[in-house]
């Protein structure tokens, strides 16, 4: 691996395929460098974890309800005993609407993506086709060097 990496190949492949699966060294640091290069190329990025996502399609593209952790306390009203449902706006749609006019788009960077099911990965692979201004990068595992491949190839390998 080169001492100074420009990230141009990574950005070209992301624009070509729309969704990439990355394998990063477990000590970390590499994903931050590539995210910084994406921002320098005109993209905005949003980093989330795959843990606790629930229904990925609803979380990213629809208004969805969430319940805060109840911490052992129960409400005394006639509703559910675990607390009220709070409705949140769709994450991707609200971020895309607020992008500056000269932005190339939004890169959704998902860490701990190895816990996602094949169906969830397939949805994320097709997300750039549904929303053209969105690109997806999922960390699929660890490796000795930072490498990437189209997300559909990581789905076939798993």
C-alpha positions as CSV (number, residue, x, y, z in Angstrom):
1,X,0.0,0.0,0.0
2,X,1.3,3.4,-0.9
3,X,2.4,5.7,1.9
4,X,0.1,8.5,0.7
5,X,-3.2,7.3,-0.8
6,X,-5.2,9.7,-2.8
7,X,-8.4,7.7,-2.7
8,X,-9.2,8.4,-6.4
9,X,-9.7,4.7,-7.2
10,X,-12.1,4.4,-4.2
11,X,-14.1,7.4,-5.3
12,X,-14.2,6.2,-9.0
13,X,-15.5,2.8,-7.9
14,X,-18.0,4.3,-5.6
15,X,-19.4,6.5,-8.4
16,X,-19.4,3.5,-10.8
17,X,-21.0,0.9,-8.6
18,X,-23.0,3.1,-6.1
19,X,-22.4,0.6,-3.2
20,X,-19.1,-0.8,-2.0
21,X,-18.2,-3.3,0.7
22,X,-14.9,-2.4,2.5
23,X,-12.5,-4.5,4.5
24,X,-10.4,-2.4,6.9
25,X,-7.7,-3.3,9.4
26,X,-9.1,-3.9,12.8
27,X,-6.9,-1.2,14.5
28,X,-8.9,1.5,12.7
29,X,-8.0,4.8,11.2
30,X,-8.3,3.9,7.6
31,X,-12.0,4.6,7.2
32,X,-11.5,8.1,8.5
33,X,-8.9,8.9,5.8
34,X,-11.2,7.7,3.1
35,X,-14.2,9.6,4.5
36,X,-12.0,12.7,4.5
37,X,-11.1,12.1,0.9
38,X,-14.8,11.7,0.0
39,X,-15.6,15.0,1.7
40,X,-12.8,16.7,-0.2
41,X,-14.2,15.3,-3.5
42,X,-17.6,17.1,-2.8
43,X,-19.6,14.4,-1.0
44,X,-21.2,14.7,2.4
45,X,-21.0,11.6,4.6
46,X,-23.2,10.1,7.3
47,X,-21.6,7.4,9.5
48,X,-24.0,5.0,11.3
49,X,-23.6,1.6,12.9
50,X,-25.5,-1.4,11.7
51,X,-26.3,-2.5,15.3
52,X,-29.8,-1.6,16.4
53,X,-31.0,-0.5,13.0
54,X,-34.1,-2.7,13.0
55,X,-36.0,-2.4,9.7
56,X,-33.3,-0.8,7.5
57,X,-35.8,0.3,4.7
58,X,-38.1,2.0,7.2
59,X,-35.3,3.6,9.2
60,X,-33.6,5.1,6.1
61,X,-36.5,6.0,3.8
62,X,-39.8,6.1,5.8
63,X,-41.2,7.8,8.8
64,X,-40.7,5.3,11.6
65,X,-41.6,4.9,15.2
66,X,-39.1,4.3,18.0
67,X,-39.5,3.8,21.7
68,X,-36.8,5.0,24.1
69,X,-35.4,2.5,26.5
70,X,-37.8,2.1,29.4
71,X,-35.1,1.5,32.1
72,X,-37.5,-0.6,34.2
73,X,-40.1,2.2,34.5
74,X,-43.6,1.6,33.2
75,X,-46.1,4.3,32.2
76,X,-49.4,4.5,34.1
77,X,-51.4,5.5,31.0
78,X,-53.6,3.2,29.0
79,X,-50.9,2.9,26.3
80,X,-48.2,0.3,26.0
81,X,-46.5,-0.5,29.2
82,X,-43.0,0.2,27.7
83,X,-43.5,3.8,26.9
84,X,-44.7,6.1,24.1
85,X,-43.8,5.8,20.4
86,X,-42.0,8.7,19.0
87,X,-42.0,9.2,15.2
88,X,-38.8,10.2,13.4
89,X,-38.4,11.5,9.9
90,X,-36.6,9.3,7.3
91,X,-32.9,9.6,7.8
92,X,-31.8,9.5,4.1
93,X,-34.5,11.7,2.7
94,X,-34.1,14.4,5.3
95,X,-30.3,14.5,4.7
96,X,-30.6,14.6,0.9
97,X,-33.1,17.4,1.1
98,X,-30.6,19.5,3.1
99,X,-27.6,18.9,0.8
100,X,-26.0,22.1,-0.7
101,X,-26.7,22.6,-4.4
102,X,-23.1,21.9,-5.4
103,X,-22.8,18.7,-3.4
104,X,-22.1,15.5,-5.3
105,X,-24.3,13.6,-3.0
106,X,-24.5,11.7,0.3
107,X,-22.4,8.8,1.3
108,X,-24.0,6.5,3.8
109,X,-21.0,4.8,5.7
110,X,-22.2,1.8,7.8
111,X,-19.8,0.4,10.3
112,X,-20.1,-3.2,11.8
113,X,-21.9,-4.2,8.5
114,X,-20.9,-7.8,9.0
115,X,-24.0,-8.3,11.2
116,X,-26.5,-7.3,8.5
117,X,-28.6,-10.1,6.9
118,X,-28.3,-10.8,3.1
119,X,-31.7,-9.2,2.6
120,X,-30.6,-6.0,4.3
121,X,-27.4,-5.9,2.3
122,X,-29.4,-6.4,-0.9
123,X,-31.6,-3.5,0.0
124,X,-28.6,-1.3,0.7
125,X,-27.1,-2.4,-2.6
126,X,-30.2,-1.2,-4.5
127,X,-30.5,2.0,-2.5
128,X,-28.4,4.1,-5.0
129,X,-30.9,3.1,-7.7
130,X,-33.8,4.3,-5.6
131,X,-32.1,7.5,-4.6
132,X,-29.5,8.6,-7.1
133,X,-27.8,11.1,-4.9
134,X,-27.0,8.4,-2.3
135,X,-23.9,6.2,-2.3
136,X,-23.4,3.3,0.2
137,X,-20.3,2.0,1.9
138,X,-20.6,-0.9,4.3
139,X,-17.7,-2.3,6.4
140,X,-18.1,-6.0,5.8
141,X,-15.1,-7.2,7.9
142,X,-11.5,-6.9,8.7
143,X,-8.4,-7.4,6.7
144,X,-4.6,-6.7,6.8
145,X,-5.0,-3.8,4.3
146,X,-7.8,-1.5,3.4
147,X,-9.6,-2.9,0.4
148,X,-13.0,-2.5,-1.3
149,X,-15.1,-4.4,-3.7
150,X,-18.6,-3.9,-5.2
151,X,-21.2,-4.7,-2.6
152,X,-22.9,-7.4,-4.7
153,X,-19.6,-9.4,-4.7
154,X,-19.5,-9.3,-0.9
155,X,-23.0,-10.6,-0.9
156,X,-22.1,-13.6,-3.2
157,X,-19.0,-14.3,-1.1
158,X,-20.9,-14.4,2.2
